[in-house]
C-alpha cells in the first residue's frame, strides 16, 4: 500500500527541512570562512574592514595561537577521558549520571591528599597534607608536589584517585542505583542529582570550601629544541592517551569488552545469551569511575588548584562532549571532548574568558543542528 502523498519524500515538509538544513550549513560555512580570514589577518598583523560590521584582523603571535591550541587539546583530553565513563554509564545502565562530575572531585581530593602526604612527608602535619591543605601550613612550593620533584607522589596520587573513586562509585551503586535499576532512566537521573549534592556536601565538609593551590611550579618547565615544555602538561597528555588506547583495546579485544558492547546494544538479548549482566554493570562502574577520578587528578595537576566545586563546574562541558560526539560512543566522547576543549580555549582569541564557555556550547548547538545524532552517530559503547 502506497503512503499518502503528504508523507512522500517530496512533500513540502521534507522540502522545508532540507531548506532549513541548507540555511544552517550556509551560516556555519560563512562563519568558519570569516573566522579563518580574521585569524589569517591577525597572524599576518594586518587589519582591514569589509565595509560593514567590525574590523577584521589585528595582531596575534603564532606562539600565542599554538599555546591556545595546546591548552585546548589538554582540556579536551580531560573532557574526553571523563566523558568515556559518562557515555558508558548511559549506554549500559541507560541513565544520565549527574553525579559523574563529583566523582572527578572525589578523585582530585583523595588522590592529591595522598600525593601531598608523600611529597611533603616531614614538612607539614600529616592531617594537613592528607586533607589537601585543609588548614594553615606550608605552601605548594615548600611541599614540592610536582612530577619533577616527587614523581612517586604523583604516580601514587593517580592510583589512589582511581581506586578511591571506584570504591565510592560502587558504594553509591549498591546503596542507591542498584535498588532502582528496574524503575527506568528518569528515577535514576533524579537520584543521581541527589547523589551529586550529597557527595559534594560531604567533600566540602571533609576538605573545606576554600580554593587551595596544590602543585609546585618550580622546575616543571624544560627547554626542548628551543621550546619551553611544561612537564605537568606532558604528563597529562601521555597518561590520557595511554588510558584511551587501553580502553579501546579492552572494548575491542577482551571478553569483558565484547560483553559490555553486547549489553549496550541489547540488554535483554545479553541476558538470554548468558552474559553476566551484574558483572558487566560492576565493570562499567569500575572503569567509568576510575577514569573520572584520574581525570579529576590530572586536571588539578595541569591547573595547579582545586575546590569542592571542581567537578560540578566541569560536568556541563563533559555532557556537551558526550552529546556532541554521539551519546553511547566512547570515541564520540573523546572527539567531542577535543572539539569542546579546543573551542573553549581558542575562542579566547576573539572573546574574553567570561564568554569562552558560551562559544563552546554555541559550537555544540550548531553541530547538532546539522548532525543531530552527533559526530559518531550514536555508535553504542565503541
C-alpha positions as CSV (number, residue, x, y, z in Angstrom):
1,X,0.0,0.0,0.0
2,X,1.4,3.3,-1.0
3,X,1.9,6.0,1.6
4,X,-0.3,9.2,1.3
5,X,1.3,11.9,-0.8
6,X,1.8,14.0,2.3
7,X,4.4,11.6,3.6
8,X,6.3,11.0,0.4
9,X,9.9,12.1,0.0
10,X,8.9,15.2,-2.0
11,X,6.5,16.7,0.5
12,X,6.6,20.4,1.5
13,X,7.5,19.2,5.0
14,X,10.7,17.4,3.8
15,X,11.5,20.3,1.5
16,X,11.2,22.8,4.4
17,X,13.5,20.5,6.4
18,X,16.1,20.3,3.7
19,X,15.9,24.1,3.2
20,X,16.4,24.7,6.9
21,X,19.5,22.4,6.9
22,X,20.8,24.2,3.9
23,X,20.5,27.6,5.6
24,X,22.3,26.2,8.7
25,X,25.0,24.8,6.5
26,X,25.5,28.2,4.7
27,X,25.6,30.0,8.1
28,X,28.2,27.6,9.5
29,X,30.4,27.7,6.4
30,X,30.2,31.5,6.2
31,X,31.1,31.8,9.9
32,X,34.0,29.4,9.6
33,X,35.3,31.3,6.5
34,X,35.0,34.7,8.2
35,X,36.8,33.4,11.3
36,X,39.5,31.9,9.1
37,X,40.1,35.2,7.3
38,X,40.2,37.1,10.6
39,X,42.7,34.6,12.0
40,X,45.0,34.8,9.0
41,X,44.9,38.5,9.1
42,X,45.7,38.5,12.8
43,X,48.7,36.2,12.3
44,X,49.9,38.5,9.4
45,X,49.5,41.6,11.6
46,X,47.0,43.1,9.1
47,X,43.8,44.9,9.9
48,X,41.0,45.8,7.4
49,X,37.3,46.4,7.2
50,X,34.8,44.6,4.9
51,X,32.8,47.8,4.8
52,X,30.2,46.7,7.3
53,X,30.5,45.4,10.8
54,X,33.6,45.2,12.9
55,X,37.1,45.5,11.6
56,X,38.9,42.2,10.9
57,X,42.5,41.3,11.7
58,X,44.8,42.7,14.3
59,X,47.9,41.3,15.8
60,X,48.4,37.7,17.0
61,X,51.6,35.9,17.6
62,X,51.8,32.4,16.2
63,X,53.2,31.2,19.5
64,X,50.1,32.5,21.3
65,X,47.8,30.6,18.9
66,X,49.9,27.5,19.4
67,X,49.6,27.9,23.1
68,X,45.8,28.2,22.9
69,X,45.6,25.1,20.7
70,X,47.8,23.1,23.0
71,X,45.8,24.0,26.1
72,X,42.6,23.2,24.2
73,X,43.9,19.7,23.4
74,X,44.8,19.2,27.1
75,X,41.4,20.4,28.3
76,X,39.7,18.3,25.6
77,X,41.5,15.2,26.7
78,X,40.2,15.8,30.3
79,X,36.6,16.2,28.9
80,X,37.1,13.1,26.7
81,X,38.6,11.0,29.5
82,X,35.8,11.8,31.9
83,X,33.2,11.6,29.1
84,X,34.1,7.9,28.4
85,X,32.7,6.9,31.8
86,X,29.6,9.1,31.4
87,X,29.0,7.6,28.0
88,X,29.4,4.0,29.2
89,X,27.0,4.7,32.1
90,X,24.4,6.0,29.7
91,X,24.7,3.2,27.1
92,X,24.9,0.3,29.5
93,X,22.9,1.5,32.5
94,X,20.6,3.7,30.5
95,X,20.6,6.9,32.5
96,X,22.4,10.2,32.6
97,X,24.5,10.2,35.7
98,X,24.6,13.8,37.1
99,X,26.9,12.7,40.0
100,X,29.7,11.9,37.5
101,X,31.2,15.4,37.9
102,X,31.5,14.9,41.7
103,X,33.3,11.6,41.1
104,X,36.0,13.8,39.4
105,X,36.1,15.9,42.5
106,X,36.4,12.8,44.7
107,X,39.4,11.6,42.7
108,X,41.0,15.0,42.8
109,X,40.8,15.4,46.6
110,X,41.6,11.8,47.6
111,X,44.5,11.5,45.0
112,X,46.0,14.8,45.9
113,X,45.7,14.2,49.6
114,X,47.9,11.1,49.2
115,X,50.3,12.8,46.8
116,X,50.8,15.8,49.1
117,X,51.3,13.4,52.1
118,X,54.1,11.6,50.2
119,X,55.7,14.7,48.7
120,X,55.5,16.7,51.9
121,X,56.4,14.0,54.4
122,X,58.2,15.6,57.3
123,X,57.5,19.1,56.0
124,X,53.9,19.5,57.2
125,X,51.4,18.0,59.5
126,X,50.1,14.6,58.2
127,X,46.4,15.6,58.6
128,X,47.0,18.9,56.8
129,X,48.7,17.2,53.9
130,X,46.2,14.2,53.7
131,X,43.3,16.5,53.6
132,X,44.8,18.5,50.7
133,X,46.0,21.6,52.6
134,X,42.7,21.9,54.5
135,X,44.1,24.4,57.1
136,X,47.2,26.5,57.6
137,X,50.7,25.2,56.9
138,X,53.4,25.0,54.2
139,X,52.5,26.1,50.7
140,X,52.7,24.0,47.5
141,X,56.3,25.2,46.7
142,X,57.5,24.1,50.1
143,X,55.8,20.7,49.9
144,X,57.2,20.2,46.4
145,X,54.4,18.2,44.8
146,X,55.4,18.0,41.1
147,X,56.3,15.4,38.5
148,X,59.9,16.6,38.7
149,X,60.5,16.9,42.5
150,X,58.2,14.0,43.6
151,X,57.3,11.6,40.7
152,X,56.5,8.8,43.1
153,X,53.9,11.0,44.8
154,X,52.2,11.9,41.5
155,X,52.0,8.2,40.4
156,X,50.7,7.2,43.8
157,X,48.1,10.0,43.6
158,X,46.9,8.8,40.2
159,X,46.4,5.3,41.6
160,X,44.7,6.4,44.7
161,X,42.4,8.8,42.8
162,X,41.3,5.9,40.6
163,X,40.9,3.4,43.5
164,X,39.0,5.7,45.9
165,X,36.7,7.0,43.2
166,X,35.9,3.4,42.2
167,X,35.1,2.5,45.9
168,X,32.8,5.5,46.2
169,X,31.0,4.7,42.9
170,X,30.5,1.0,43.8
171,X,29.2,2.0,47.2
172,X,26.7,4.5,45.7
173,X,25.6,1.9,43.2
174,X,25.0,-0.6,45.9
175,X,23.0,1.8,48.1
176,X,21.2,3.9,45.6
177,X,21.2,2.8,42.0
178,X,21.0,-0.9,42.2
179,X,17.7,-1.0,44.1
180,X,16.3,1.4,41.5
181,X,17.7,-0.1,38.4
182,X,14.5,-1.6,37.1
183,X,12.5,1.6,37.5
184,X,13.7,3.4,34.4
185,X,16.1,6.2,33.5
186,X,14.2,9.1,34.9
187,X,14.1,8.0,38.5
188,X,17.8,7.1,38.3
189,X,18.6,10.5,36.8
190,X,16.8,12.3,39.7
191,X,18.5,10.0,42.2
192,X,21.9,10.9,40.6
193,X,21.2,14.6,41.2
194,X,20.6,13.9,44.9
195,X,23.8,11.8,45.0
196,X,25.7,14.6,43.4
197,X,24.5,17.1,46.0
198,X,25.2,14.7,48.9
199,X,28.7,13.8,47.6
200,X,29.6,17.4,47.0
201,X,28.4,18.4,50.5
202,X,30.4,15.5,52.0
203,X,33.6,16.6,50.2
204,X,33.0,20.2,51.4
205,X,32.5,19.0,54.9
206,X,35.7,16.9,55.0
207,X,38.1,19.1,53.0
208,X,36.7,22.6,53.4
209,X,35.2,25.1,51.0
210,X,38.2,27.2,50.1
211,X,40.2,27.1,46.9
212,X,43.7,25.9,47.5
213,X,46.9,25.7,45.5
214,X,48.2,22.2,45.1
215,X,51.2,21.7,42.7
216,X,54.7,23.1,42.9
217,X,55.5,25.1,39.8
218,X,59.3,25.4,40.1
219,X,61.4,23.3,37.7
220,X,58.4,21.8,35.8
221,X,59.5,23.5,32.6
222,X,62.2,22.2,30.3
223,X,63.7,23.6,27.1
224,X,63.4,21.1,24.3
225,X,64.5,22.1,20.8
226,X,64.2,25.7,21.7
227,X,60.7,25.3,23.1
228,X,59.6,25.5,26.7
229,X,57.8,22.4,27.8
230,X,55.5,22.1,30.8
231,X,56.1,18.6,32.2
232,X,52.8,18.6,34.1
233,X,51.0,19.1,30.8
234,X,53.1,16.4,29.1
235,X,52.2,14.0,31.9
236,X,48.5,14.8,31.4
237,X,48.8,14.2,27.7
238,X,50.7,10.9,27.9
239,X,48.5,9.4,30.7
240,X,45.3,10.4,29.0
241,X,46.4,8.9,25.6
242,X,47.6,5.7,27.3
243,X,44.2,5.3,29.1
244,X,42.2,6.0,25.9
245,X,44.2,3.4,23.9
246,X,43.8,0.9,26.8
247,X,40.1,1.4,26.8
248,X,40.0,0.8,23.0
249,X,41.9,-2.4,23.3
250,X,39.8,-3.6,26.3
251,X,36.5,-3.0,24.5
252,X,37.6,-4.5,21.2
253,X,39.9,-7.3,22.2
254,X,38.7,-8.7,25.5
255,X,35.8,-10.9,26.5
256,X,34.7,-8.3,29.0
257,X,34.7,-5.6,26.3
258,X,32.6,-7.7,24.0
259,X,30.1,-8.4,26.8
260,X,29.9,-4.7,27.5
261,X,29.3,-3.9,23.9
262,X,26.6,-6.6,23.6
263,X,24.8,-5.3,26.7
264,X,24.9,-1.8,25.4
265,X,23.4,-3.0,22.1
266,X,20.6,-5.1,23.6
267,X,20.4,-5.8,27.4
268,X,17.6,-8.4,27.0
269,X,19.5,-10.4,24.4
270,X,22.6,-10.2,26.6
271,X,20.6,-11.8,29.4
272,X,19.3,-14.6,27.2
273,X,22.7,-15.4,25.9
274,X,24.1,-15.9,29.4
275,X,26.2,-12.7,29.7
276,X,26.7,-12.0,33.4
277,X,25.0,-8.6,33.4
278,X,25.7,-7.7,37.0
279,X,29.4,-8.2,36.4
280,X,29.2,-6.0,33.4
281,X,27.5,-3.3,35.4
282,X,30.1,-3.6,38.1
283,X,32.9,-3.4,35.4
284,X,31.2,-0.3,34.0
285,X,31.3,1.5,37.3
286,X,34.9,0.4,37.9
287,X,36.1,1.6,34.5
288,X,34.0,4.8,34.3
289,X,34.6,5.9,37.9
290,X,38.4,5.1,37.7
291,X,38.7,7.2,34.6
292,X,36.7,10.0,36.2
293,X,38.9,10.0,39.3
294,X,42.1,10.1,37.2
295,X,40.7,12.9,35.0
296,X,40.0,15.0,38.1
297,X,43.5,14.4,39.4
298,X,45.1,15.3,36.1
299,X,43.0,18.4,35.7
300,X,44.4,19.7,39.0
301,X,47.9,18.7,38.0
302,X,47.6,20.9,35.0
303,X,45.7,23.8,36.6
304,X,47.5,23.7,40.0
305,X,44.5,24.5,42.2
306,X,41.1,23.0,43.1
307,X,38.0,23.4,45.2
308,X,34.9,21.3,46.1
309,X,33.0,22.6,43.0
310,X,35.6,21.4,40.5
311,X,33.6,18.5,39.1
312,X,30.3,20.4,39.1
313,X,32.0,23.1,37.0
314,X,33.3,20.6,34.5
315,X,30.1,18.5,34.3
316,X,28.3,20.6,31.7
317,X,31.3,20.5,29.4
318,X,31.6,16.7,29.8
319,X,27.9,16.3,29.0
320,X,28.4,18.6,26.0
321,X,31.3,16.5,24.8
322,X,29.3,13.2,25.1
323,X,26.3,14.7,23.4
324,X,28.3,16.3,20.6
325,X,30.3,13.1,20.0
326,X,27.2,10.9,20.0
327,X,25.7,9.5,23.1
328,X,26.8,6.0,23.8
329,X,30.1,6.1,21.9
330,X,33.4,6.4,23.7
331,X,35.1,7.5,20.5
332,X,32.4,10.2,20.3
333,X,33.1,11.3,23.8
334,X,36.8,11.7,23.0
335,X,36.2,13.5,19.8
336,X,33.5,15.7,21.4
337,X,35.8,16.5,24.3
338,X,38.6,17.6,21.9
339,X,36.2,19.8,20.0
340,X,34.7,21.4,23.1
341,X,38.2,21.9,24.6
342,X,39.7,23.5,21.5
343,X,36.8,25.9,21.0
344,X,36.8,26.7,24.7
345,X,40.5,27.8,24.6
346,X,41.0,29.0,21.0
347,X,37.9,31.2,21.3
348,X,39.8,33.4,23.8
349,X,41.4,35.0,20.7
350,X,38.1,36.6,20.0
351,X,36.2,36.7,23.3
352,X,37.0,37.3,26.9
353,X,37.3,34.4,29.4
354,X,33.7,35.3,30.6
355,X,32.3,34.1,27.3
356,X,34.5,31.3,26.0
357,X,32.3,28.7,27.7
358,X,29.4,30.2,25.7
359,X,31.3,29.8,22.5
360,X,31.9,26.1,23.2
361,X,28.2,25.5,23.7
362,X,27.2,27.5,20.6
363,X,29.5,25.3,18.5
364,X,27.9,22.2,20.1
365,X,24.4,23.6,19.2
366,X,25.4,24.4,15.6
367,X,26.9,21.0,15.0
368,X,23.9,19.2,16.5
369,X,21.5,21.3,14.3
370,X,23.4,20.0,11.3
371,X,24.1,16.5,12.6
372,X,21.6,15.8,15.5
373,X,22.9,12.2,16.1
374,X,26.4,13.6,17.0
375,X,29.8,13.2,15.3
376,X,29.9,9.4,15.7
377,X,26.2,9.0,15.0
378,X,25.4,7.5,18.4
379,X,27.5,4.4,17.9
380,X,27.0,2.5,21.2
381,X,29.9,2.0,23.6
382,X,32.6,1.5,20.9
